[in-house]
Amino acid sequence: MASESPPFWWEKPDWRAFALSPLSFTYGFVAGRRMHTAKREKIAAPVLCVGNFTVGGTGKTPVAIALARQAKRMQLKPGILSRGHGGGFSSPHLVDPSHDSAKHVGDEPLLLAEHAPVAVTPNRAAGAQLLIDRHGCDFLIMDDGFQSARIHIDYALVVVDARYGLGNGRVIPAGPLRARVVDQLVYTSSLLKMGEGTAADRVIRQAARAGKPIYEARTRPRGRKAFAGKRFLAFAGIGHPDKFFDTVAGTGAVVVLSRAFPDHHVYGEDELAELLKTARDNEMRLITTAKDAARLRHGAASAEFLEMLDILEIDAVFEQDYAPTRVINETLEAWRLRRLKG
């Protein structure tokens, strides 16, 4: 992830990227071949994948939530497929937000489960069947898994961060790309530019030349007035923590101090004690992301710590109001055509 990956991945290519180019060529060749030759099981429901070209956070989770909400408004019963970031399960597991912890199912599935049933498993075909059988889901949203899916994807919405784009544009291990862009574009239905910035412009032009629809979205903090003028120690363990710090400041809050941790970081008691002491010594409150809060609720956070903590929740807002409906309708149409072909 971005906070765990080498910083040079997100900078102009230098000697390190060039030195790793032979390994990147091999990795990219294998990843592309797997995408082209994978045998994908057909599921008895439409499958919409929300993915990205790179490792690191691009804002997929709020996008998946926005699409789940829209699907409900369209009288569908959405279910969400996730690999999770927890301890893993031998069989598909339905997430229970009131009992499961982020340690076992992952922070993103816990957030997603507040909006639709979520099945956590590497075996997405089995997870899909569980959602269909147990909850009667008739529309499936796959969170991530764009490159490694072993189920048929009816529509792939690829999210690209406007601030970071594709980083240095190189494939792992020389850069953050999971496979060559040309190999990934073949399976892309449309591109979603998330946030503000120009780093994604190059890949957007490339996608447009390939005839892929381009949408735009941004994140909008909830209840921003509640944070305006307050002093905070902001901390986050997500793909791009600096985006969160800027979002807090954008509410009118004062970010006196900030602390960045690795993506999906599990906080220890000593780390939380240090954060709490620093905040108190400097007459600040603590503020973090909804993902971090999901990990803290079932982790080492004390009642005293949680009392000092504010959570900044965000929503994905599409610049084109019609975009979510169109994406869902095109997913449904692709599924209908798939059924007709048998």
Secondary structure, 3 states (H helix, E strand, C coil): CCCCCCHHHHCCCCHHHHHCHHHHHHHHHHHHHHHHHCCCECCCCCEEEEECCECCCCCHHHHHHHHHHHHHHCCCCEEEEECCCCCCCCCCEECCCCCCCHHHHCHHHHHHCCCCCEEECCCHHHHHHHHHHHHCCCEEEEECCCCCCCECCCEEEEEEECCCCCCCCCECCCCCECCCHHHHHCCCCEEEEECCCCCCHHHHHHHHHCCCCEEEEEEEECCHHHCCCCEEEEEECCCCHHHHHHHHHHCCCEEEEEEECCCCCCCCHHHHHHHHHHHHHCCCEEEEEHHHHHHHHCCCCCHHHHHCEEEECEEEEECCCCHHHHHHHHHHHHHHHHHHHC
